[in-house]
Amino acid sequence: MMHCSKVFTIIELLLLINTNILAEKEEDIKNITPEPHYRQGVHNPEYDHEAFLGEEAKAFNQLSPEESQKRLRLIVKKIDSDKDGFVTHVELKDWIRYTQQKYMRDNVDRTWNMHNPENKDKISWKEYSEQVYGFMKDMDPKELSKDQEGMTYKSLYERDRRRWINADTNGDDLLVKDEFLAFLHPEEIPKMKDLVVLEALEDIDKDKDGKISLSEYIGDMYQSENGDEKPQWVEDEIEHFTKQRDKDGDGFLDENEVKDWIVPQGFDHADAEARHLIFEADENQDQKLTEEEIIDKYDVFVGSQATDFGEVLLRHDEF
């Protein structure tokens, strides 16, 4: 089951990482060095905090375990919509879906207002790109193409330009707010799914041959240190690559195989996350959670979308 949660969070990361890259670009930063998600096969909540909270992860880390648990208890009471003292799979799934939508809408509103202080109906690419990439005009051409964590300023600009064009429904190079949502969160828009797959392929395909090898696939999740023996979950991923993901058995994942992996047909993100959390916390295996079961696994919950990756614990107005 460790394997299942690993695959889920990798998919989640691939779908959301571009939004976090955008946030980094707003501050002129492209040095992303998150904590490893699993240390020797054990879940590391710091990975989720850094990958999805950014600067707010530092604030969250200042909360004591006691304060985190106190705030989490208040959230549990909200999740338990029928107030029967248990959090069911349906209640947890509905809550996660709510936090997903709230996170997305809040992010779109915040970014839209940042780039549109006059509250116009549309934002042009020229306006947006000058605000985000204007600094590039004064940079040495060598710096623009300097590789930083697998990306360059030039490639980031080109990726955003391509995404903007795909989000622009009528081709006027202006985005209304709904189109801007598609630009920031392409994983939420059916017509943008192929672009999400292409971006994921480009991120993992280090040798740029248009496909993902086994070494690239594993290297994106795990880096061996000092010749350490591979943990079991890595061996499981190798088997998954060979027997399930690489459908034609040629040793690589092409774009269609990456699509089946990243955006599998019929995959319900909220449902998968709810099942993962119940599996992690359900001590008596009755397929529902008590408040105490959740608190006992509070570190898992503050690294999940049930708490908006811990962010809701920082906002007093939520309570």
N, C-alpha and C positions, 0 to 999 in steps of 0.2 A: 504493500500500500504506500510505502514511502515513495516508490517509483511513481505512482499515480499522482501524488501531490506535487512531485518534482515536475512532471510533464505539464501539469496545469499551470504552475506558476511561471514556467518558461514561456508558455503560450501567452499568458497574461502580460509578461514583461515585453514580449515582442510586439504586442498590440499597443502598449502604452508608452514605450520608451521614447518614441518620437515626440510626444507631448513634453516629456521631461527634458529632451534635448532642446526643444524650443525655449523652455524656461531658462535653461543654462545660457542660451544664446542671448536672451534679453540682458544678461549681465556680462556678456562678452566672454563667457567661459565655455571651454570645451574639454575640460579635463575630468572625465567621469571615471572614478575608480571605486565602485561600490564594494561593500563587503561580500565575501563568498556566500551564496545562498545556503549551502550545506557544508558543514565542517565534519569530515569523517562520517558523512551520512546523517548527521544530526542537524535539524533545522536551526538556522541562525536568524532570529528575527531582525537583527540589525540590517540584514540585506534588504528586507521589505521597507524598513524605515528609511534607509538612505535612497533606495531606488525610487520611492514614490513620495516621500515627504520632503526631500531636499533639505533646505535650511530648517524647516520645521522639525526635522528629526532631532536637531540639537536641543530644541525646546522640549520635545517629548522626553528626551533622555534626562532632562533635569527633574522630571517627575519621579517621586519615590515609588517603589512598588506598591506601597500602601495607598498612595494617592491615585495611582493608575487603577488599582482594583476598586477603590471607592467610586471613581467616575464610571468604570465599566459596569458596576452594579446598577447604576442609574440607566445606562443604555439597555441593559438586559430587560429591565422593566418595560421599556418602550417596545422592544422586539416581541415580548410576550403579549401580543395584541388581545388575546381573550382572557388574560389575567388569571390563568389557571395554575401558574407556578412552573410551567414548563415551556421551553422553547422548542417548537417542532421544526421539522425540515421545511414545511411550507412557510412558517413565520420567518425563519432565518433567510430563506430564499427571497421572500418579498422584501425584507429589510435590506438585503444586499443589493437587490435591484434598485431600490430607492436610493441607496447611497451612491450607486454607480451613476444614476441619472443626476443626482444632486452635485456630485463631484464634477461631472461633465459640464452641466449648465453653469455652475459657479465659475469654472475655469474659463468657459467661453465668455461669460459676462465680464469677468475681470480683464481678460486679454482684449476683448472688443473695446471696452472703455479706455484701456491704456493706449490703444492705437487710434481711437476715434473720440478724442475729448470733446469734439463739437457735436457728437451724437448724430452724425449723418446717417442716412439710410444705407449707404454703401461705403466700402473702403477700397481704394485702388491699390494695385500691386506696387505702383511707384511710391505711394505713401508708406505702405507697410515695409517695403524693402529698404527704403531710406532710413526708417527708424531702427530696423533690426540689423541691417548690413551696411549702413552708411559708413561705419568705421573702416570698411575694407578699402575705401578710396585712398586712404592715406597709408595703407600697408604695403610693404615690400612684396612684389609678386611671389618671391620665394616663400614668404610666410603664409601667403594664401593657399599654397599647395603643400604646406608642411603637414605631415600626417600626425594627428593627435588622437590616440585611442581609436585608430581605424577610420577617422573622419578628417576632412580638411574644411576650412572655411568655404573654399570654392565648391566642394561637393555638397556642403550643407545648403549653400545658396541655390545650387542647381536642383537639389531635392525639393526644397521648398517651392521653387518656381514650378516644377513639374506638378507638385501637389496642388498648388494654387490653380493651375490650368485645369486640372481634373475636377476640382471643386466648383469651378466657374461654369455654371449650367448653361448660360446663354452666350458665353464667349466674349463678354464685353470687358474683361480684365478687371471687373469690379465684383466684390463679394458682398451680398447682403448677409445678414446675421446667420441665417440658416446655412448658407454656403460657407461662411466662416467656421461654423461648427464642423462641417465636413472637412475643411482644411486642417483644423486642430485635432479632430477625432475621426479620422477616416475609417477606423475600425467599426464605427457605429453606423456607417452608411453603406448599404449594399453595393452601390455602383463603385465604391472606392475600395472594395475588398481586394481586387486584383492588384491595386497599388500597394496595399498593406503587405501582400505576399511578396511583391517585387522588392520593397524596401527591406523586408526581413531577409530575403535571399541576398541582397547586396551587402547587408551587414555581416552575414556569416560567411559569405563566399570571399575568403581572404585573398585567394589567388586570382580572383576575377575571371574565372573560366565559365561563368554562367551556371554553375551547379555546385552542390555542397557535398564534399567528401566526408567520409567517416571522421577523419581527423579534425576537419573544420567543425563538424557537428558536435563532437565531444569537446573540442577546444573552446567552444562558445560557452560551455557549462562548467568545465573542470580543467584546471591546470595542475599537473603533477609537480610536487615540490621535493627536491632532493631524492628523486627516484622512489618516492613512496609507492607502496602497493595501491592499486586502484581500489576505491571503496566499492561495495557491492552494487550500489545504485548506478555507478558508472558502467559496470559490467552489464547491468540490466538495460541501460540505454544503448549500449553497443548491440545487444541482442535485438532490441526494438528497432534500431536502425536497419539491421540486416534482414530481419524477418517480417517487419511490418511497414516501416516507412519507405524503404527502397523496394517498391513494388515490382519493378522490372529486373531487379537483381544485378544491375550494372555497376554497383558500388558507389553510386551518387544519387542525390536527390535533385531532380529537375524541378522546374517551376510548378508543374502540376502536382508532383509529390510533396513539395513544400506547402502548396495550398491545402492539400488533404491534412497536413500536419498542423499548420498554423490556424486555418479557419475551417475546421472540419464541418461538413454539412450537418445541420441539426444540433450543433453544440450549444448548450445553454450555460453561459458563464456563471450566472448566479446559482443555478442548480448545482453545478460542479463544486463551486466554492462552499455552498451549504453542506453538501455531502462530505467534503473534505474536513470541515470544521467539526461536524458531528462525529466523524470517525476519530478525529484527534482527541475529542473531549468526552465522549460518551463512555464513562467508566463502567456502567452496569449494562451496556449494550441494549437499552430499551428503545433506541432510535429517537430519543428526545433528550434535551439537556435541562438540568436544573441550574439555578443560579450558581450554586457551589461548584458544579462541574465546569462551568464556564470560567469562574474565578480561578479555579485550580490550574487552568490552562490559559491564563490571561495573556501570557506572552504570545501565544498563537493568535489570539483574537486581535490584539493591537497591531499585529502585522498583516491583517486581512482587511477586506473591504467591508466587513461587518462593522468596523469602526473607522471606515474611510482611511485605512492604513494608519490609525492612531490619531489622525487629525482632529476628529470629533472630541477626543479626550482633552484637547487643549482649549476648546471653546466653551466657556462657562455658560454662554447663552443657550447652549443645547439642552441645558438641564433646568 
